[in-house]
Amino acid sequence: MKQYRLTKKEMESLTCTKQTSRRYLPGQGNPDMHLYQERDVERRAREKHGGPSGLKSKLDELYDLHVAKQAQKSADKRTTFTAPQWYSRESASNPSSSTSILPVPMDIWAMTPALQELKKRFPEWLWTAVNKHLDHEENKHPDGSGYFLSPPRSKAVKAALKELKYPDRPTELERLPSSPSFNALREVLHRGRRDVVREYENQEGDKSFSWQLSFVRDLFPALEAVVREHGTDKHGWETIRWEVYDAFADAAMSVEYTEDIGWADHAVRWLVGQTSGSTKQRLRAMWGDDRLAVHLSKAYDAMLPRTDEYGRIEP
């Protein structure tokens, strides 16, 4: 509360957990503590002070006042500045001051030095996908045992960097222009972003997601038309496949994390071409026991270049 400059009244609407303190206070016994999720406190402080930059400016202002007051005290009476763990402020008179740790992150997902360093190694789209999923998981843990704070989040994010691999993703500037086949595919994908996803379970009990067959019947012919018109290089399939990936991610999910298994991406199948092993095994891995989907995908699969299991095109 003190770190974020909030009053008791401003904290009243936040969810908290009561816990009896182990510390005995004369005349009070063991008082109750009110434990808050730091993310909730941080968000409330941002609301109060006008967003991330407003909160940072307020802390900078208070820090400068604190430094000025401490300069008038003897060394043995000086106190440290109370602030969130992520906050740092370089002294104007001493830019190399040891009080500086790292620049304050404006990204609520990079709340610690470890997460700030990890973020530098992620493409922006994957950083967003990974953290949105971890936020979703966090909401399942109201007791605070989720992934929002370090080290649990740092561990999960670090695992994503190691386990999730992809071909190069085109930038917005590299988005393919209009053409008859591109436009037809995009019209189909627009429908696919809505409620046409089903969940299924394979023989091992693993759950996965797929588009409904009624949708797939339209999707594969549209994909085949793209390959026939534009080929499989960066002017065709190699780039447009990312639009299929995004549509599936919007409709169902892409990345998913569990501590015992690690990370998986349900949408990556749409980035993958022909891989090693038999066609039947490959398509069964993609579609499970759905024989009609396996049949519908054969012609499209035969048109694709060879890739590794992550969709990276082999030379």
Summary of the structure (lengths in Angstrom):
residues: 315
radius of gyration: 26.0
end to end distance: 57.1
largest distance: 82.9
contacts: 826
relative contact order: 0.08
helix: 47%
strand: 11%
